[in-house]
């Protein structure tokens, strides 16, 4: 039975400097992958790459804005020039703006859609031809539980993550014949800087906000490392017959939280 090792595989992770991206980069490296870590946060991105290298792994940091076509091409070209191929693409870069439609600026709408959705299009457009020529690969996109159901004061975030879910399915249909699997993860509230930033955007105290977020059947929010384990599964040969799925990882939040 296939395991979850990524030995000898090359993986690109966007949004790799913090949160779920950082946890996944560290896990992938432990499982044998060589990493291209992409982020706008140069300090955090270099720290992740240095930590992986210090542990005996191999990681390259590329500073890039994945909502920009030229940056995506440069990052992928760097990966191919230095490592020769790409086996896994984790489109994880994301952001949130907590607002209803009437209070949301056009600039914020555009930025969230660019980072959460357009980046997947731009990165995948660069990577899919390479994977196809190499005989296949795995693409994982970060959606959200709020890509499957609505949330309060999160209109553009819900819209963007709903788009990720259906974009994932469409890509899986198109590229399955090329042996490219495309899946997305739908995390619930996870202990990251982005979650705490939501509290600030809503003008709520972080302790109260996190306590409310923990009101789900498992009684807590998730850890980035737990979400990373699900990404590893979808990246590895253990999920060799899985494509087009939206994997919910939310401690039962969508199943029946109160």
C-alpha positions as CSV (number, residue, x, y, z in Angstrom):
1,X,0.0,0.0,0.0
2,X,1.3,3.4,-0.9
3,X,2.6,5.5,2.0
4,X,2.8,9.2,2.6
5,X,6.5,9.7,1.9
6,X,7.5,12.5,-0.5
7,X,11.0,11.2,-0.9
8,X,12.7,12.6,-4.0
9,X,9.7,14.8,-4.9
10,X,9.9,18.5,-5.6
11,X,7.1,20.6,-4.1
12,X,6.1,24.3,-4.4
13,X,4.2,25.9,-1.5
14,X,2.8,29.4,-1.7
15,X,2.1,31.3,1.5
16,X,4.9,29.3,3.0
17,X,6.2,31.8,5.5
18,X,3.6,31.3,8.2
19,X,0.6,29.3,9.4
20,X,-0.6,26.3,7.4
21,X,2.0,26.9,4.6
22,X,4.9,26.9,7.1
23,X,3.7,23.8,8.9
24,X,3.3,22.0,5.6
25,X,6.7,23.1,4.3
26,X,8.3,21.7,7.4
27,X,6.3,18.4,7.2
28,X,7.0,18.0,3.5
29,X,10.7,18.4,4.2
30,X,10.7,15.8,6.9
31,X,9.0,13.4,4.5
32,X,11.8,13.9,2.0
33,X,10.6,16.6,-0.4
34,X,12.7,19.3,-1.8
35,X,10.9,22.6,-1.3
36,X,10.3,25.9,-3.2
37,X,8.8,28.1,-0.5
38,X,7.1,31.2,-1.9
39,X,5.8,34.2,0.0
40,X,5.8,38.0,0.1
41,X,7.2,37.8,3.6
42,X,10.9,37.7,3.0
43,X,11.9,37.4,6.6
44,X,9.5,34.5,7.4
45,X,10.2,32.8,4.1
46,X,14.0,32.7,4.7
47,X,13.4,31.5,8.2
48,X,11.4,28.5,6.9
49,X,14.1,27.7,4.3
50,X,16.9,28.0,6.8
51,X,15.1,25.8,9.4
52,X,14.6,23.1,6.7
53,X,18.3,23.4,5.6
54,X,19.5,23.2,9.3
55,X,17.6,20.0,9.7
56,X,19.3,18.4,6.7
57,X,16.6,19.2,4.1
58,X,16.7,21.3,1.0
59,X,14.5,24.4,0.5
60,X,14.8,27.5,-1.7
61,X,12.9,30.6,-0.8
62,X,11.5,32.8,-3.6
63,X,9.9,36.1,-2.8
64,X,6.9,36.5,-5.1
65,X,3.5,38.0,-5.3
66,X,1.5,35.1,-6.6
67,X,-1.3,37.4,-7.8
68,X,1.1,38.7,-10.4
69,X,1.7,36.6,-13.6
70,X,5.4,37.6,-13.9
71,X,6.2,36.7,-10.3
72,X,4.5,33.3,-10.8
73,X,6.5,32.6,-13.9
74,X,9.7,33.6,-12.3
75,X,9.1,31.4,-9.3
76,X,8.3,28.3,-11.4
77,X,11.3,29.0,-13.7
78,X,13.5,29.1,-10.6
79,X,12.2,25.8,-9.5
80,X,12.8,24.1,-12.8
81,X,16.2,25.7,-13.3
82,X,17.5,24.6,-9.9
83,X,15.5,21.3,-9.4
84,X,14.5,20.1,-12.8
85,X,10.8,19.4,-12.2
86,X,7.7,20.0,-10.1
87,X,5.8,17.1,-8.6
88,X,3.5,18.9,-6.1
89,X,2.0,22.3,-6.1
90,X,0.3,23.5,-2.9
91,X,-1.6,26.7,-3.7
92,X,-2.0,28.0,-0.2
93,X,-1.5,31.8,-0.3
94,X,-4.6,33.5,1.1
95,X,-6.0,36.4,2.9
96,X,-9.3,37.5,4.5
97,X,-11.3,40.7,4.9
98,X,-14.2,40.5,7.3
99,X,-17.0,42.7,6.0
100,X,-20.4,42.6,4.4
101,X,-20.7,43.6,0.8
102,X,-22.0,47.1,1.5
103,X,-19.0,47.9,3.7
104,X,-16.4,46.3,1.5
105,X,-14.2,48.5,-0.7
106,X,-13.6,47.6,-4.3
107,X,-9.9,47.4,-3.7
108,X,-10.4,44.9,-0.9
109,X,-12.7,42.8,-3.1
110,X,-10.1,42.7,-5.9
111,X,-7.2,41.9,-3.6
112,X,-8.9,39.0,-1.8
113,X,-10.0,37.5,-5.2
114,X,-6.6,38.0,-6.6
115,X,-4.7,36.3,-3.8
116,X,-7.2,33.6,-3.0
117,X,-8.3,32.6,-6.6
118,X,-6.3,34.3,-9.3
119,X,-3.1,33.0,-7.8
120,X,-4.2,29.4,-8.2
121,X,-5.0,30.1,-11.9
122,X,-1.6,31.8,-12.4
123,X,0.5,29.2,-10.6
124,X,-1.3,26.2,-12.0
125,X,-1.1,27.6,-15.6
126,X,2.7,27.6,-15.2
127,X,3.0,24.2,-13.5
128,X,0.4,21.9,-15.3
129,X,2.3,21.7,-18.6
130,X,5.5,20.7,-16.7
131,X,3.6,18.0,-14.8
132,X,1.9,16.8,-17.9
133,X,5.2,16.3,-19.7
134,X,6.7,14.5,-16.7
135,X,3.8,12.1,-16.5
136,X,1.6,13.6,-13.7
137,X,1.6,15.3,-10.4
138,X,-0.6,16.6,-7.5
139,X,-2.1,20.0,-7.0
140,X,-3.7,21.0,-3.7
141,X,-5.6,24.2,-3.3
142,X,-6.5,25.8,0.0
143,X,-10.2,26.5,0.2
144,X,-12.2,26.8,3.5
145,X,-15.3,25.5,5.3
146,X,-16.6,28.9,4.2
147,X,-16.2,27.8,0.7
148,X,-19.0,25.3,1.4
149,X,-21.3,27.4,3.6
150,X,-21.8,31.1,4.2
151,X,-20.3,33.1,7.1
152,X,-21.1,36.4,8.9
153,X,-19.3,39.5,7.6
154,X,-17.1,37.4,5.2
155,X,-18.7,38.0,1.8
156,X,-15.7,38.2,-0.4
157,X,-13.8,35.5,1.6
158,X,-16.7,33.1,1.1
159,X,-17.0,34.0,-2.5
160,X,-13.3,33.4,-3.1
161,X,-13.2,30.1,-1.3
162,X,-16.4,28.9,-3.0
163,X,-14.6,29.7,-6.3
164,X,-11.6,27.6,-5.2
165,X,-13.8,24.6,-4.5
166,X,-15.3,24.6,-8.0
167,X,-12.1,25.6,-9.7
168,X,-10.5,22.6,-8.1
169,X,-13.2,20.3,-9.5
170,X,-13.0,21.7,-12.9
171,X,-9.2,21.4,-13.0
172,X,-9.5,17.7,-11.8
173,X,-11.8,17.0,-14.7
174,X,-9.6,18.7,-17.3
175,X,-6.3,17.3,-16.2
176,X,-7.1,13.8,-14.8
177,X,-6.2,12.3,-18.3
178,X,-2.7,13.8,-17.8
179,X,-2.4,11.9,-14.4
180,X,-2.6,15.2,-12.6
181,X,-4.7,15.0,-9.4
182,X,-6.3,18.3,-8.2
183,X,-7.9,18.5,-4.7
184,X,-8.6,21.2,-2.2
185,X,-8.6,21.3,1.6
186,X,-11.4,23.1,3.5
187,X,-10.0,23.9,6.9
188,X,-12.0,25.2,9.8
189,X,-10.7,27.9,12.2
190,X,-7.0,27.2,12.7
191,X,-4.5,28.7,15.2
192,X,-2.7,31.1,12.8
193,X,-1.9,34.7,12.7
194,X,-4.6,35.2,10.1
195,X,-7.3,34.0,12.6
196,X,-6.1,36.5,15.2
197,X,-6.2,39.2,12.5
198,X,-9.8,38.4,12.0
199,X,-10.5,39.4,15.6
200,X,-8.8,42.7,15.0
201,X,-10.8,43.4,11.8
202,X,-14.0,42.7,13.7
203,X,-12.9,44.8,16.8
204,X,-13.2,41.7,19.1
205,X,-10.9,40.6,21.8
206,X,-8.7,37.7,20.7
207,X,-9.5,35.5,23.7
208,X,-13.3,35.8,23.2
209,X,-12.9,35.4,19.4
210,X,-10.9,32.2,19.7
211,X,-13.3,30.8,22.3
212,X,-16.2,31.3,19.9
213,X,-14.2,29.7,17.1
214,X,-13.7,26.6,19.3
215,X,-17.4,25.9,19.6
216,X,-17.5,22.8,17.5
217,X,-17.9,19.1,18.2
218,X,-14.2,18.6,19.0
219,X,-14.3,21.7,21.3
220,X,-11.2,23.4,19.9
221,X,-9.7,25.1,16.9
222,X,-7.2,23.3,14.7
223,X,-3.5,23.4,14.7
224,X,-1.5,24.2,11.5
225,X,0.3,20.9,11.8
226,X,-3.0,19.0,11.7
227,X,-4.0,20.7,8.5
228,X,-0.6,20.0,7.1
229,X,-1.1,16.2,7.6
230,X,-4.1,16.4,5.3
231,X,-2.1,18.2,2.6
232,X,0.6,15.5,2.9
233,X,-2.0,12.8,2.3
234,X,-3.2,14.6,-0.9
235,X,0.3,15.2,-2.1
236,X,1.5,11.7,-1.6
237,X,0.8,8.4,-3.4
238,X,-1.4,7.4,-0.5
239,X,-4.2,9.4,-2.3
240,X,-3.4,8.0,-5.7
241,X,-7.1,7.6,-6.6
242,X,-8.3,10.8,-5.1
243,X,-9.0,13.8,-7.3
244,X,-11.6,16.6,-7.4
245,X,-12.4,16.3,-3.7
246,X,-12.9,19.1,-1.1
247,X,-11.5,17.6,2.1
248,X,-13.1,19.2,5.2
249,X,-10.7,19.4,8.2
250,X,-12.7,21.4,10.8
251,X,-13.2,19.4,14.0
252,X,-16.8,18.8,13.0
253,X,-17.7,22.5,12.5
254,X,-19.8,21.9,9.4
255,X,-21.2,18.7,10.8
256,X,-23.0,20.3,13.7
257,X,-21.4,23.0,15.8
258,X,-23.6,25.1,18.0
